[in-house]
């Protein structure tokens, strides 16, 4: 158990819909990272928040957005869903600002299926 | 452009044999490099990382990797494979505040 929790574990929805994925980092970690893992695209870094502020942006679509709240949990919002958005979405957390010096701890993921 | 190439999407070894998973990178600045392991239906776990300093990096579970700047490589090795090593392994590059993942190598360990 990494200490990172993600809810829900599974999510099935239809095209055009909007969903919210939730992540609670390990106690004491200030950074939250979001990743997408799909068969087509592999693993991709989406976005990082540090202590409530967006710190780095990767291959995140404009239809997707995220935020980190004062209690440090984070939400990833996916809208106007397409079939190609079906993937496993991971959240990770680390104590530092970069994720390069201290280990990132990954949650178990949320599996999103868009029908 | 920053990129990571993992040679071989599937590697199969016998238990007790040497494990060698290959990773080459492209980076416009000195990179930070990582190897992560993903067991079935789980998140990723850090095996080892190279930031600066010693080019031979030792990680958990007996794995190590050597950073070779001249070859732009960061291959992962383990002298003797164990059945529990069967998993998918990802080589990851970090620079300019972003992470770039290789396509992954699935390691199969035969008894």
Backbone of each chain as ProteinMPNN parsed JSONL, in Angstrom:
{"seq_chain_A": "XXXXXXXXXXXXXXXXXXXXXXXXXXXXXXXXXXXXXXXXXXXXXXXXXXXXXXXXXXXXXXXXXXXXXXXXXXXXXXXXXXXXXXXXXXXXXXXXXXXXXXXXXXXXXXXXXXX", "coords_chain_A": {"N_chain_A": [[0.844, -1.197, 0.0], [0.727, 2.056, -1.064], [-0.074, 4.351, 0.175], [-1.312, 6.308, -1.202], [-4.475, 7.198, -2.246], [-7.124, 6.497, -4.521], [-10.178, 7.336, -5.99], [-13.1, 6.859, -8.05], [-12.564, 3.268, -8.183], [-13.245, 1.979, -10.505], [-14.847, 3.199, -13.426], [-17.529, 3.647, -15.493], [-18.798, 5.112, -18.335], [-20.558, 7.195, -20.716], [-19.971, 8.375, -24.083], [-19.339, 11.856, -24.479], [-19.973, 12.589, -21.918], [-19.145, 13.825, -18.572], [-16.653, 13.356, -16.116], [-15.298, 12.972, -12.789], [-12.277, 12.365, -11.242], [-10.741, 11.331, -8.263], [-8.083, 11.987, -5.971], [-6.138, 11.239, -3.167], [-3.292, 12.295, -1.623], [-0.268, 10.856, -0.123], [0.175, 11.234, 3.394], [1.61, 14.27, 4.239], [2.809, 14.689, 1.782], [3.259, 17.085, -0.755], [3.1, 17.406, -3.454], [1.154, 16.445, -6.272], [0.642, 14.259, -8.931], [-0.682, 13.527, -12.136], [-1.351, 10.83, -14.316], [-1.854, 9.154, -17.428], [-2.633, 5.978, -18.644], [-2.786, 4.118, -21.439], [-3.63, 1.715, -23.989], [-3.065, 2.585, -26.531], [-1.525, 4.969, -26.305], [0.305, 4.501, -24.342], [2.072, 5.229, -21.305], [1.49, 8.413, -20.055], [2.452, 11.582, -18.885], [0.364, 13.863, -17.345], [-0.292, 16.194, -15.684], [0.953, 18.275, -13.0], [0.58, 19.25, -9.626], [1.609, 21.401, -7.032], [1.38, 21.974, -3.745], [-1.099, 23.207, -4.059], [-0.833, 24.742, -6.322], [-0.581, 24.83, -9.881], [2.118, 23.176, -11.355], [3.49, 21.886, -13.4], [2.873, 20.96, -16.768], [1.856, 18.396, -18.844], [1.013, 16.231, -21.435], [-1.751, 17.029, -21.471], [-5.103, 17.148, -22.4], [-7.221, 19.794, -23.656], [-9.814, 19.398, -22.911], [-9.602, 18.29, -20.492], [-9.114, 18.925, -17.02], [-7.601, 19.933, -13.939], [-7.28, 20.185, -10.364], [-5.896, 21.159, -7.199], [-6.718, 20.955, -3.899], [-7.043, 22.902, -0.79], [-6.697, 20.997, 1.275], [-4.971, 19.337, 0.094], [-5.816, 17.196, -1.46], [-6.579, 16.037, -4.761], [-8.321, 16.601, -7.827], [-9.202, 15.285, -10.97], [-10.703, 16.355, -13.785], [-12.592, 15.243, -16.445], [-13.959, 15.971, -19.491], [-16.554, 16.035, -22.075], [-16.276, 13.399, -23.047], [-14.526, 10.955, -24.972], [-14.283, 7.914, -26.912], [-11.608, 7.231, -27.012], [-10.59, 8.135, -24.657], [-10.723, 6.227, -22.816], [-8.987, 4.563, -20.365], [-6.397, 3.86, -17.945], [-6.09, 5.794, -15.167], [-3.668, 7.245, -13.309], [-2.704, 8.506, -10.163], [-0.103, 10.14, -8.451], [2.06, 10.896, -5.685], [4.408, 13.09, -4.115], [6.894, 14.298, -1.806], [8.388, 16.451, -2.508], [8.988, 19.253, -4.748], [9.55, 18.603, -7.359], [9.509, 15.858, -7.96], [11.631, 14.51, -8.814], [13.77, 14.246, -7.112], [12.854, 13.082, -4.805], [11.038, 10.089, -4.125], [8.23, 9.269, -6.129], [5.063, 8.216, -5.198], [2.739, 5.913, -6.202], [-0.78, 5.695, -6.732], [-3.428, 3.191, -6.85], [-4.857, 3.533, -9.158], [-7.506, 4.613, -11.405], [-9.783, 3.041, -13.38], [-11.076, 3.976, -16.35], [-13.769, 3.583, -18.445], [-15.115, 4.356, -21.488], [-18.063, 4.268, -23.173]], "CA_chain_A": [[0.0, 0.0, 0.0], [1.586, 3.234, -1.21], [-0.584, 5.469, 0.954], [-2.061, 7.181, -2.104], [-5.776, 6.606, -2.531], [-7.833, 7.028, -5.673], [-11.56, 6.897, -6.13], [-13.459, 5.462, -7.813], [-11.648, 2.297, -8.743], [-13.716, 1.78, -11.872], [-15.848, 4.167, -13.851], [-18.026, 3.386, -16.84], [-19.655, 6.219, -18.718], [-20.84, 7.271, -22.152], [-19.322, 9.478, -24.797], [-19.925, 13.164, -24.256], [-20.194, 12.839, -20.497], [-18.067, 14.42, -17.768], [-16.39, 12.603, -14.89], [-14.28, 13.513, -11.885], [-11.466, 11.383, -10.545], [-10.229, 11.923, -7.036], [-6.82, 11.445, -5.469], [-5.642, 11.738, -1.884], [-1.863, 11.957, -1.541], [0.251, 10.385, 1.153], [0.265, 12.268, 4.406], [2.857, 15.036, 4.196], [3.236, 14.973, 0.415], [2.687, 18.323, -1.249], [2.923, 17.316, -4.899], [0.291, 15.427, -6.855], [0.855, 14.094, -10.368], [-1.667, 12.702, -12.826], [-0.84, 10.113, -15.479], [-2.813, 8.348, -18.184], [-2.035, 4.783, -19.25], [-3.698, 3.501, -22.394], [-2.963, 0.783, -24.903], [-2.598, 3.327, -27.714], [-0.555, 6.032, -26.016], [1.224, 4.127, -23.271], [2.001, 6.062, -20.111], [1.742, 9.824, -20.336], [2.338, 12.539, -17.797], [-0.669, 14.845, -17.662], [-0.167, 17.467, -14.993], [1.431, 18.22, -11.632], [0.287, 20.336, -8.717], [2.425, 21.461, -5.822], [0.824, 22.821, -2.688], [-2.258, 23.946, -4.538], [-0.57, 25.484, -7.55], [-0.128, 24.046, -11.018], [3.554, 23.325, -11.484], [3.971, 21.41, -14.693], [1.808, 20.447, -17.601], [2.337, 17.5, -19.886], [0.127, 16.031, -22.576], [-3.132, 17.07, -21.015], [-6.013, 17.725, -23.384], [-7.969, 20.963, -23.178], [-11.066, 18.904, -22.313], [-9.28, 17.809, -19.15], [-8.606, 19.938, -16.101], [-7.325, 19.393, -12.607], [-7.012, 21.161, -9.318], [-5.502, 20.631, -5.908], [-7.456, 21.706, -2.885], [-6.244, 23.239, 0.403], [-6.318, 19.809, 2.055], [-3.994, 18.699, -0.793], [-6.339, 16.205, -2.379], [-6.66, 16.567, -6.109], [-9.341, 16.052, -8.707], [-8.982, 15.381, -12.409], [-11.99, 16.441, -14.459], [-12.534, 14.872, -17.863], [-15.257, 16.329, -20.059], [-16.794, 15.689, -23.486], [-15.491, 12.17, -23.164], [-14.484, 10.216, -26.231], [-13.9, 6.515, -26.726], [-10.163, 7.181, -26.837], [-10.211, 8.532, -23.3], [-10.709, 5.017, -21.985], [-7.604, 4.365, -19.925], [-6.146, 3.796, -16.514], [-5.576, 7.097, -14.732], [-2.923, 7.127, -12.054], [-2.271, 9.654, -9.393], [1.079, 9.886, -7.634], [2.399, 12.037, -4.836], [5.769, 13.155, -3.579], [7.035, 15.353, -0.81], [9.096, 17.61, -3.043], [8.35, 20.046, -5.789], [9.862, 18.15, -8.71], [9.296, 14.438, -8.198], [12.857, 13.928, -9.336], [14.699, 13.991, -6.024], [12.213, 12.166, -3.871], [10.234, 9.108, -4.829], [6.799, 9.42, -6.33], [4.299, 7.041, -4.782], [1.589, 5.816, -7.097], [-2.005, 5.083, -6.308], [-3.819, 1.986, -7.599], [-5.443, 3.903, -10.441], [-8.935, 4.562, -11.724], [-9.971, 2.558, -14.754], [-12.195, 4.655, -16.998], [-14.255, 2.995, -19.689], [-16.079, 5.211, -22.174], [-18.814, 3.443, -24.129]], "C_chain_A": [[0.883, 1.252, 0.0], [1.155, 4.384, -0.327], [-1.333, 6.481, 0.114], [-3.39, 6.494, -2.422], [-6.426, 7.3, -3.716], [-9.246, 6.465, -5.677], [-12.177, 7.539, -7.363], [-12.413, 4.526, -8.401], [-11.969, 2.041, -10.215], [-14.796, 2.804, -12.164], [-16.234, 3.831, -15.285], [-19.011, 4.488, -17.181], [-19.814, 6.244, -20.231], [-20.1, 8.442, -22.78], [-20.08, 10.774, -24.561], [-20.111, 13.537, -22.799], [-18.961, 13.465, -19.841], [-17.911, 13.596, -16.5], [-15.321, 13.311, -14.066], [-13.587, 12.373, -11.171], [-10.806, 12.065, -9.359], [-8.989, 11.209, -6.544], [-6.491, 12.075, -4.129], [-4.18, 11.331, -1.744], [-1.494, 11.36, -0.197], [0.317, 11.547, 2.128], [1.634, 12.953, 4.325], [3.351, 15.356, 2.803], [2.506, 16.199, -0.113], [2.421, 18.304, -2.746], [1.984, 16.175, -5.273], [0.507, 15.436, -8.366], [-0.27, 13.231, -10.922], [-1.056, 12.118, -14.09], [-1.989, 9.345, -16.136], [-2.068, 7.157, -18.788], [-3.067, 4.123, -20.157], [-2.907, 2.597, -23.324], [-2.36, 1.539, -26.079], [-1.417, 4.245, -27.406], [0.487, 5.639, -24.98], [1.007, 4.998, -22.05], [2.36, 7.496, -20.462], [1.56, 10.639, -19.075], [1.322, 13.606, -18.205], [-0.379, 16.2, -17.009], [0.324, 17.239, -13.573], [0.984, 19.452, -10.868], [1.203, 20.24, -7.509], [1.802, 22.467, -4.877], [-0.271, 23.753, -3.227], [-2.071, 24.677, -5.857], [-0.142, 24.534, -8.668], [1.35, 24.28, -11.23], [4.087, 22.902, -12.844], [2.824, 20.79, -15.452], [2.429, 19.577, -18.676], [1.352, 17.432, -21.019], [-1.344, 16.022, -22.175], [-3.993, 17.789, -22.039], [-6.75, 18.921, -22.782], [-9.288, 20.561, -22.533], [-10.852, 18.411, -20.881], [-8.799, 18.978, -18.299], [-8.393, 19.292, -14.746], [-7.197, 20.532, -11.623], [-6.583, 20.425, -8.06], [-6.078, 21.554, -4.849], [-6.58, 21.999, -1.669], [-5.869, 22.041, 1.262], [-5.389, 18.89, 1.269], [-4.556, 17.555, -1.633], [-6.523, 16.862, -3.742], [-7.785, 15.884, -6.865], [-8.946, 16.286, -10.157], [-10.351, 15.315, -13.067], [-11.824, 16.18, -15.952], [-13.916, 15.155, -18.465], [-15.319, 15.973, -21.541], [-16.054, 14.409, -23.851], [-15.649, 11.5, -24.515], [-14.043, 8.781, -25.942], [-12.41, 6.398, -26.393], [-9.676, 7.616, -25.466], [-10.225, 7.344, -22.349], [-9.27, 4.67, -21.647], [-7.591, 4.146, -18.423], [-5.51, 5.121, -16.13], [-4.95, 6.928, -13.354], [-2.69, 8.502, -11.45], [-1.03, 9.227, -8.618], [1.318, 11.1, -6.76], [3.865, 11.952, -4.404], [5.875, 14.33, -2.636], [7.623, 16.614, -1.431], [8.376, 18.214, -4.239], [8.536, 19.456, -7.177], [9.488, 16.704, -8.977], [10.532, 13.752, -8.71], [13.828, 13.551, -8.22], [14.143, 13.012, -5.012], [11.218, 11.296, -4.624], [8.793, 9.559, -4.977], [6.137, 8.112, -5.914], [2.993, 7.031, -5.56], [0.394, 5.179, -6.404], [-2.352, 3.895, -7.189], [-4.482, 2.28, -8.937], [-6.958, 3.852, -10.464], [-9.055, 4.117, -13.169], [-11.242, 3.179, -15.314], [-12.525, 3.947, -18.299], [-15.323, 3.903, -20.263], [-16.75, 4.377, -23.256], [-19.541, 4.305, -25.153]], "O_chain_A": [[1.669, 1.481, 0.919], [1.937, 5.307, -0.095], [-1.928, 7.415, 0.652], [-3.41, 5.331, -2.825], [-6.303, 8.511, -3.899], [-9.472, 5.285, -5.406], [-11.815, 8.666, -7.702], [-11.473, 4.978, -9.054], [-11.074, 1.907, -11.049], [-15.55, 3.219, -11.284], [-15.383, 3.741, -16.17], [-19.938, 4.767, -16.421], [-19.26, 5.4, -20.935], [-19.666, 9.369, -22.096], [-21.307, 10.784, -24.457], [-20.383, 14.696, -22.487], [-17.904, 13.613, -20.454], [-18.895, 13.186, -15.885], [-14.553, 14.129, -14.572], [-14.235, 11.518, -10.567], [-10.372, 13.214, -9.439], [-8.855, 9.993, -6.679], [-6.556, 13.294, -3.971], [-3.867, 10.14, -1.747], [-2.291, 11.355, 0.741], [0.492, 12.699, 1.731], [2.675, 12.296, 4.34], [4.224, 16.209, 2.643], [1.295, 16.339, 0.058], [1.617, 19.087, -3.25], [2.011, 15.097, -4.678], [0.548, 16.494, -8.993], [-0.749, 12.315, -10.255], [-0.346, 12.796, -14.833], [-2.953, 8.946, -15.483], [-0.997, 7.319, -19.373], [-4.095, 3.632, -19.691], [-1.685, 2.698, -23.431], [-1.286, 1.189, -26.569], [-0.438, 4.289, -28.15], [1.452, 6.372, -24.764], [-0.107, 5.45, -21.79], [3.389, 7.763, -21.082], [0.632, 10.413, -18.298], [1.419, 14.18, -19.289], [-0.241, 17.215, -17.691], [0.143, 16.162, -13.005], [1.006, 20.564, -11.396], [1.526, 19.152, -7.031], [1.712, 23.657, -5.178], [-0.337, 24.931, -2.877], [-3.034, 25.174, -6.441], [0.57, 23.559, -8.429], [1.804, 25.423, -11.282], [5.027, 23.499, -13.368], [1.926, 20.178, -14.874], [3.396, 19.964, -19.333], [0.899, 18.463, -21.516], [-2.082, 15.098, -22.515], [-3.665, 18.887, -22.489], [-6.882, 19.04, -21.564], [-9.823, 21.295, -21.702], [-11.811, 18.149, -20.154], [-8.158, 19.902, -18.798], [-8.945, 18.231, -14.453], [-7.029, 21.691, -12.003], [-6.864, 19.24, -7.879], [-5.931, 22.774, -4.911], [-5.503, 21.42, -1.523], [-4.827, 22.059, 1.916], [-5.06, 17.794, 1.723], [-3.827, 16.991, -2.449], [-6.609, 18.085, -3.854], [-8.149, 14.743, -6.58], [-8.428, 17.343, -10.518], [-11.071, 14.327, -12.92], [-11.016, 16.82, -16.625], [-14.923, 14.628, -17.991], [-14.311, 15.659, -22.174], [-15.31, 14.354, -24.83], [-16.725, 11.476, -25.113], [-13.505, 8.479, -24.876], [-12.011, 5.56, -25.584], [-8.494, 7.484, -25.148], [-9.785, 7.454, -21.204], [-8.435, 4.502, -22.536], [-8.611, 4.233, -17.74], [-4.5, 5.521, -16.709], [-5.599, 6.531, -12.386], [-2.509, 9.501, -12.146], [-0.927, 8.08, -8.183], [0.84, 12.196, -7.053], [4.457, 10.875, -4.343], [5.05, 15.244, -2.663], [7.386, 17.718, -0.942], [7.319, 17.752, -4.669], [7.766, 19.767, -8.086], [9.179, 16.353, -10.116], [10.509, 12.559, -9.009], [14.624, 12.625, -8.38], [14.878, 12.211, -4.435], [10.635, 11.712, -5.626], [8.214, 10.153, -4.068], [6.616, 7.029, -6.252], [2.246, 8.009, -5.573], [0.534, 4.255, -5.604], [-1.654, 3.618, -8.164], [-4.651, 1.38, -9.76], [-7.599, 3.162, -9.672], [-8.496, 4.741, -14.071], [-12.341, 2.937, -14.815], [-11.656, 3.74, -19.147], [-16.322, 4.19, -19.604], [-16.086, 3.845, -24.145], [-20.221, 3.778, -26.033]]}, "seq_chain_B": "XXXXXXXXXXXXXXXXXXXXXXXXXXXXXXXXXXXXXXXXXXXXXXXXXXXXXXXXXXXXXXXXXXXXXXXXXXXXXXXXXXXXXXXXXXXXXXXXXXXXXXXXXXXXXXX", "coords_chain_B": {"N_chain_B": [[14.36, 17.361, -28.838], [12.719, 15.501, -26.282], [12.915, 12.112, -25.446], [12.248, 8.621, -24.888], [13.384, 5.397, -25.508], [12.592, 2.073, -25.381], [13.999, -0.942, -25.96], [12.607, -3.788, -27.199], [9.634, -5.066, -26.467], [8.801, -7.241, -25.117], [10.498, -9.411, -23.002], [12.007, -12.471, -22.298], [13.255, -14.585, -19.84], [15.063, -17.199, -18.193], [14.586, -18.467, -14.886], [17.028, -17.412, -12.614], [18.745, -16.565, -14.561], [20.556, -13.887, -16.25], [19.133, -10.655, -16.231], [18.444, -8.226, -18.616], [17.385, -5.195, -19.531], [16.736, -2.871, -21.975], [17.332, 0.597, -22.482], [17.253, 3.6, -24.169], [17.845, 7.074, -24.494], [16.843, 10.395, -25.44], [17.882, 13.609, -25.0], [17.983, 17.097, -24.492], [19.292, 18.312, -22.508], [21.301, 17.54, -19.577], [19.993, 14.581, -18.334], [17.553, 13.423, -15.891], [17.058, 10.15, -14.894], [15.007, 7.278, -14.6], [13.962, 4.04, -13.459], [10.995, 2.298, -13.374], [8.776, -0.144, -11.978], [5.942, -2.094, -12.785], [3.592, -4.07, -11.425], [1.079, -6.534, -12.197], [-2.118, -5.079, -12.35], [-1.53, -3.014, -10.611], [-0.147, 0.089, -9.328], [2.744, 2.093, -10.301], [6.091, 1.464, -9.204], [9.027, 2.783, -7.856], [12.18, 1.701, -8.968], [14.878, 2.464, -9.233], [17.0, 5.387, -9.551], [18.713, 7.866, -11.498], [20.344, 10.797, -10.957], [22.508, 12.806, -10.54], [26.127, 12.424, -10.362], [27.462, 9.32, -9.313], [27.59, 6.927, -11.869], [26.773, 4.332, -11.94], [24.016, 2.903, -10.716], [22.363, 1.626, -7.954], [19.491, -0.25, -7.13], [16.329, -1.273, -5.737], [15.549, -4.704, -4.831], [17.735, -5.999, -5.988], [18.312, -4.923, -8.491], [20.139, -2.947, -10.871], [21.441, -0.103, -12.657], [23.203, 1.449, -15.333], [24.311, 4.589, -16.189], [25.153, 5.8, -19.257], [26.533, 8.244, -20.841], [27.782, 8.67, -23.316], [26.655, 6.756, -24.891], [24.048, 7.315, -24.702], [22.407, 5.807, -22.977], [20.636, 3.8, -20.569], [20.549, 1.194, -19.277], [18.892, -1.503, -17.641], [19.757, -3.93, -15.251], [19.912, -7.224, -13.757], [21.517, -9.653, -11.915], [20.53, -12.26, -11.468], [17.575, -13.668, -12.275], [14.371, -13.743, -10.721], [11.32, -15.455, -10.078], [9.464, -13.671, -9.08], [10.129, -11.32, -10.295], [8.752, -10.971, -12.588], [7.034, -8.73, -14.469], [6.056, -5.451, -15.673], [8.296, -3.102, -16.976], [9.377, 0.229, -16.852], [11.219, 2.747, -18.383], [12.13, 6.005, -17.568], [12.348, 9.434, -18.322], [13.282, 12.554, -17.046], [13.017, 15.953, -17.474], [12.987, 19.536, -17.718], [10.803, 19.848, -16.042], [9.032, 17.822, -16.699], [7.836, 14.466, -17.244], [8.87, 11.734, -19.179], [7.907, 8.791, -20.629], [9.099, 5.531, -21.449], [7.964, 2.943, -23.695], [7.633, 0.647, -22.321], [8.641, -2.584, -21.079], [7.806, -5.888, -20.972], [8.606, -8.293, -18.708], [9.125, -11.675, -18.675], [9.506, -14.477, -16.67], [10.804, -17.612, -16.79], [10.289, -20.806, -15.311]], "CA_chain_B": [[13.167, 16.72, -28.291], [13.014, 14.522, -25.235], [12.227, 10.847, -25.703], [12.812, 7.402, -24.3], [13.135, 4.211, -26.32], [12.895, 0.796, -24.755], [14.147, -1.96, -26.995], [12.002, -5.054, -26.805], [8.42, -4.899, -25.661], [8.722, -8.445, -24.304], [11.759, -10.118, -22.777], [11.786, -13.692, -21.544], [14.481, -15.175, -19.313], [14.869, -18.307, -17.26], [14.89, -18.154, -13.498], [18.455, -17.515, -12.359], [19.515, -15.967, -15.656], [20.747, -12.44, -16.237], [18.098, -9.804, -16.799], [18.943, -7.004, -19.249], [16.332, -4.432, -20.189], [17.45, -1.778, -22.621], [16.708, 1.916, -22.538], [18.016, 4.706, -24.737], [17.122, 8.326, -24.328], [17.253, 11.597, -26.155], [17.622, 14.752, -24.125], [18.767, 18.274, -24.857], [20.027, 18.707, -21.31], [21.574, 16.353, -18.754], [18.701, 14.062, -17.879], [17.335, 12.55, -14.754], [16.513, 8.914, -15.442], [14.409, 6.389, -13.612], [13.298, 2.799, -13.841], [9.842, 1.944, -12.553], [8.193, -1.458, -12.234], [4.499, -2.169, -12.598], [3.062, -5.421, -11.311], [-0.288, -6.574, -12.726], [-3.201, -4.411, -11.627], [-0.996, -2.136, -9.573], [0.532, 1.297, -9.779], [4.172, 1.968, -10.532], [6.97, 1.535, -8.043], [10.376, 3.175, -8.262], [13.263, 0.74, -8.768], [16.115, 3.208, -9.043], [17.049, 6.645, -10.295], [19.976, 8.555, -11.705], [20.207, 12.258, -11.051], [23.868, 13.215, -10.855], [27.078, 11.667, -9.573], [27.855, 7.972, -9.711], [26.827, 6.504, -13.038], [26.199, 3.02, -11.668], [23.005, 3.142, -9.692], [21.775, 0.403, -7.405], [18.114, -0.05, -6.704], [15.744, -2.302, -4.887], [15.375, -6.053, -5.371], [18.917, -6.456, -6.7], [18.46, -4.283, -9.797], [21.019, -1.808, -11.014], [21.473, 0.469, -14.003], [24.37, 2.275, -15.572], [24.124, 5.733, -17.069], [26.26, 5.965, -20.199], [26.23, 9.447, -21.613], [28.276, 8.533, -24.694], [25.754, 5.859, -25.615], [22.692, 7.773, -24.322], [21.701, 4.605, -22.532], [20.405, 3.597, -19.128], [20.042, -0.182, -19.266], [18.602, -2.094, -16.332], [20.234, -5.308, -15.154], [19.854, -7.961, -12.506], [22.343, -10.828, -12.21], [19.824, -13.528, -11.403], [16.13, -13.403, -12.279], [13.501, -14.497, -9.823], [9.95, -15.5, -10.597], [8.742, -12.477, -8.631], [10.51, -10.172, -11.124], [7.851, -10.876, -13.74], [6.295, -7.468, -14.373], [6.388, -4.537, -16.763], [9.312, -2.155, -16.529], [9.35, 1.474, -17.608], [12.319, 3.689, -18.28], [11.503, 7.33, -17.531], [13.24, 10.587, -18.411], [12.725, 13.781, -16.465], [13.66, 17.247, -17.562], [12.053, 20.644, -17.93], [9.63, 19.63, -15.179], [8.093, 16.849, -17.253], [8.254, 13.074, -17.273], [8.679, 11.074, -20.462], [7.952, 7.357, -20.381], [9.269, 4.576, -22.519], [6.749, 2.169, -23.993], [7.542, -0.466, -21.395], [9.112, -3.926, -21.43], [7.238, -6.919, -20.109], [9.564, -9.339, -18.397], [8.587, -12.988, -18.33], [10.541, -15.332, -16.07], [10.425, -19.012, -16.936], [10.849, -21.653, -14.242]], "C_chain_B": [[13.584, 15.663, -27.275], [12.245, 13.244, -25.546], [12.97, 9.702, -25.049], [12.416, 6.233, -25.195], [13.534, 2.968, -25.55], [12.891, -0.266, -25.841], [13.607, -3.288, -26.5], [10.794, -4.835, -25.924], [8.208, -6.104, -24.742], [10.105, -9.069, -24.225], [11.459, -11.328, -21.907], [13.132, -14.268, -21.11], [14.122, -16.352, -18.424], [15.22, -17.852, -15.851], [16.37, -18.402, -13.254], [19.329, -16.895, -13.42], [19.626, -14.462, -15.484], [19.543, -11.734, -16.867], [18.762, -8.552, -17.368], [17.795, -6.357, -19.992], [16.958, -3.137, -20.693], [16.629, -0.498, -22.693], [17.69, 2.907, -23.141], [17.175, 5.965, -24.663], [17.657, 9.396, -25.261], [16.884, 12.787, -25.288], [18.534, 15.903, -24.501], [19.566, 18.826, -23.686], [20.351, 17.444, -20.515], [20.298, 15.837, -18.112], [18.736, 13.481, -16.473], [16.64, 11.314, -15.316], [16.065, 7.987, -14.326], [14.03, 5.072, -14.279], [12.187, 2.553, -12.821], [9.385, 0.547, -12.938], [6.695, -1.408, -11.958], [4.09, -3.632, -12.57], [1.606, -5.403, -11.776], [-1.294, -5.931, -11.782], [-2.714, -3.551, -10.467], [-0.422, -0.868, -10.2], [2.011, 1.044, -9.948], [4.947, 2.11, -9.23], [8.379, 1.851, -8.529], [11.385, 2.072, -7.947], [14.569, 1.46, -8.437], [16.057, 4.494, -9.851], [18.478, 7.132, -10.42], [19.685, 10.037, -11.797], [21.557, 12.845, -11.434], [24.817, 12.319, -10.078], [27.379, 10.308, -10.159], [26.958, 7.458, -10.829], [26.246, 5.111, -12.884], [25.269, 3.169, -10.469], [22.418, 1.813, -9.239], [20.377, 0.705, -6.886], [17.634, -1.179, -5.814], [15.711, -3.641, -5.611], [16.542, -6.523, -6.238], [19.135, -5.864, -8.081], [19.493, -3.167, -9.743], [20.984, -1.324, -12.461], [22.696, 1.351, -14.119], [24.047, 3.363, -16.582], [25.36, 5.884, -17.942], [25.919, 7.114, -21.126], [26.625, 9.287, -23.077], [27.358, 7.673, -25.541], [24.294, 6.276, -25.431], [21.839, 6.587, -23.884], [21.598, 4.554, -21.015], [19.782, 2.209, -18.982], [19.916, -0.715, -17.844], [19.069, -3.544, -16.312], [19.968, -5.888, -13.774], [20.567, -9.282, -12.762], [21.554, -12.129, -12.297], [18.325, -13.281, -11.259], [15.403, -14.311, -11.306], [12.099, -14.448, -10.387], [9.182, -14.229, -10.247], [9.113, -11.224, -9.422], [9.602, -10.002, -12.336], [6.924, -9.681, -13.564], [6.595, -6.659, -15.628], [7.292, -3.438, -16.212], [9.326, -0.943, -17.463], [10.6, 2.295, -17.318], [11.722, 5.087, -18.422], [12.571, 8.409, -17.521], [12.54, 11.778, -17.798], [13.608, 14.95, -16.834], [12.62, 18.297, -17.919], [10.717, 20.388, -17.231], [8.635, 18.611, -15.72], [8.704, 15.453, -17.256], [7.904, 12.463, -18.629], [8.912, 9.581, -20.257], [8.323, 6.595, -21.644], [8.002, 3.751, -22.667], [6.615, 0.926, -23.124], [8.097, -1.765, -21.956], [8.524, -4.91, -20.437], [8.256, -8.032, -19.944], [8.826, -10.604, -17.975], [9.734, -13.831, -17.785], [10.048, -16.767, -16.096], [11.058, -19.85, -15.832], [11.917, -22.599, -14.766]], "O_chain_B": [[14.633, 15.029, -27.388], [11.059, 13.291, -25.872], [14.149, 9.802, -24.708], [11.257, 6.1, -25.588], [14.68, 2.831, -25.12], [11.9, -0.455, -26.546], [14.087, -3.841, -25.51], [10.926, -4.459, -24.76], [7.526, -6.006, -23.721], [10.792, -9.235, -25.233], [10.749, -11.228, -20.907], [14.041, -14.418, -21.927], [12.986, -16.467, -17.962], [16.049, -16.963, -15.658], [16.909, -19.444, -13.624], [20.528, -16.715, -13.209], [18.907, -13.847, -14.697], [19.015, -12.162, -17.893], [19.548, -7.896, -16.685], [17.289, -6.907, -20.97], [17.616, -2.41, -19.948], [15.42, -0.51, -22.928], [18.822, 3.035, -22.676], [15.948, 5.92, -24.757], [18.765, 9.304, -25.789], [15.73, 12.954, -24.892], [19.714, 15.706, -24.791], [20.413, 19.703, -23.857], [19.75, 16.395, -20.746], [19.602, 16.581, -17.421], [19.785, 13.107, -15.949], [15.725, 11.434, -16.131], [16.672, 7.927, -13.257], [13.809, 5.002, -15.488], [12.394, 2.591, -11.608], [9.577, 0.105, -14.071], [6.245, -0.76, -11.013], [4.223, -4.345, -13.565], [0.968, -4.351, -11.747], [-1.315, -6.205, -10.582], [-3.412, -3.387, -9.466], [-0.24, -0.769, -11.413], [2.485, -0.077, -9.762], [4.516, 2.781, -8.292], [8.862, 1.259, -9.495], [11.447, 1.571, -6.824], [15.268, 1.107, -7.487], [15.195, 4.673, -10.712], [19.331, 6.855, -9.577], [18.878, 10.476, -12.617], [21.721, 13.334, -12.551], [24.382, 11.538, -9.231], [27.532, 10.166, -11.372], [25.732, 7.541, -10.751], [25.326, 4.739, -13.612], [25.692, 3.513, -9.366], [22.027, 0.982, -10.059], [20.116, 1.753, -6.294], [18.418, -1.925, -5.228], [15.83, -3.708, -6.835], [16.356, -7.354, -7.127], [20.064, -6.271, -8.778], [19.693, -2.529, -8.708], [20.554, -2.043, -13.364], [23.166, 1.925, -13.137], [23.573, 3.09, -17.684], [26.469, 6.071, -17.442], [25.131, 6.977, -22.062], [25.896, 9.713, -23.973], [27.287, 7.837, -26.759], [23.398, 5.625, -25.97], [20.717, 6.392, -24.351], [22.371, 5.183, -20.292], [18.618, 2.081, -18.604], [20.728, -0.412, -16.971], [18.807, -4.298, -17.249], [19.82, -5.174, -12.782], [20.252, -9.968, -13.734], [21.872, -13.0, -13.106], [17.867, -12.751, -10.247], [15.765, -15.47, -11.1], [11.735, -13.507, -11.092], [8.349, -13.766, -11.026], [8.489, -10.177, -9.247], [9.681, -8.991, -13.034], [6.13, -9.63, -12.625], [7.297, -7.121, -16.528], [7.068, -2.918, -15.119], [9.291, -1.075, -18.686], [10.979, 2.504, -16.166], [10.896, 5.321, -19.304], [13.568, 8.311, -16.805], [11.345, 11.986, -18.009], [14.805, 14.949, -16.546], [11.518, 17.978, -18.364], [9.649, 20.679, -17.77], [7.503, 18.547, -15.241], [9.923, 15.288, -17.268], [6.804, 12.646, -19.152], [9.965, 9.16, -19.779], [7.922, 6.954, -22.751], [7.082, 3.854, -21.856], [5.601, 0.231, -23.181], [8.03, -2.014, -23.16], [8.715, -4.788, -19.227], [8.708, -8.633, -20.919], [8.017, -10.596, -17.046], [10.81, -13.885, -18.381], [9.018, -17.1, -15.508], [12.212, -19.637, -15.462], [12.485, -23.375, -13.997]]}, "name": "protein", "num_of_chains": 2, "seq": "XXXXXXXXXXXXXXXXXXXXXXXXXXXXXXXXXXXXXXXXXXXXXXXXXXXXXXXXXXXXXXXXXXXXXXXXXXXXXXXXXXXXXXXXXXXXXXXXXXXXXXXXXXXXXXXXXXXXXXXXXXXXXXXXXXXXXXXXXXXXXXXXXXXXXXXXXXXXXXXXXXXXXXXXXXXXXXXXXXXXXXXXXXXXXXXXXXXXXXXXXXXXXXXXXXXXXXXXXXXXXXXXXX"}
